[in-house]
Amino acid sequence: MRFDTVPKPPAVEARPRDERGYPVPAITPWEDGRPQFALTDHERSAACARERLCSVCNTLMPRGPVWRVVGGAEAAAIGEALAAGRPYRNMAPTMEGPGHRACMLYASMVCPYLARSNARRRVTAEQGDTPDELTAHVVRGAARGEAGAVVGFAEYEFAVTPTKVLFRFLDPVEWLPHHNADQQLPNLMQELERITQR
């Protein structure tokens, strides 16, 4: 699907756009009037973490589950644990913040890297002068991997350091897998209908 044909959650519809029309996520920094999609703005990410704001649309996430898009080995491991009735807890922190279910379903479909199993990163997401264990894999040419999923977690934890905002996600409660994210369209449509009926 083309990104401009994917239905937008209302709060995403209100986001600023780049010159192509892509809505710009809340944690994306701007440079010279252009969003830097491969990077994360420290202050915006910290505000989202502290104030429980969605990292995509920048509006409040109510108490309860939060969602994020995962790929590769992590998506597969979560699915295997849930299918076997085992708990899953990845203690490794990530710099990717949480969001609403609708926002993460939308992001999974429109972000070129998240949407397709054969997608590769176009740029390196550098944080500071040198990559570290959290950013070493976020390099030009890195592949997403076969599996992808939008995963709901019971809760998240975070730490704000001088250079990074780190998140850890606890206790998966929903696993919506995809090979290519177009498969998430029915889930997104159902969620948007649920939102409008509130």
HELIX and SHEET records of a PDB file:
HELIX    1   1 PHE A    3  THR A    5  5                                   3    
HELIX    2   2 PRO A   10  GLU A   13  1                                   4    
HELIX    3   3 HIS A   42  GLU A   51  1                                  10    
HELIX    4   4 GLY A   72  ALA A   83  1                                  12    
HELIX    5   5 ARG A  101  VAL A  110  1                                  10    
HELIX    6   6 PRO A  112  ALA A  115  1                                   4    
HELIX    7   7 ALA A  181  GLN A  184  5                                   4    
HELIX    8   8 LEU A  185  THR A  196  1                                  12    
SHEET    1   A 2 TRP A  30  GLU A  31  0                                        
SHEET    2   A 2 ARG A  34  PRO A  35 -1                                        
SHEET    1   B 3 VAL A  66  GLY A  71  0                                        
SHEET    2   B 3 GLY A 148  VAL A 160 -1                                        
SHEET    3   B 3 VAL A 165  HIS A 178 -1                                        
END                                                                             
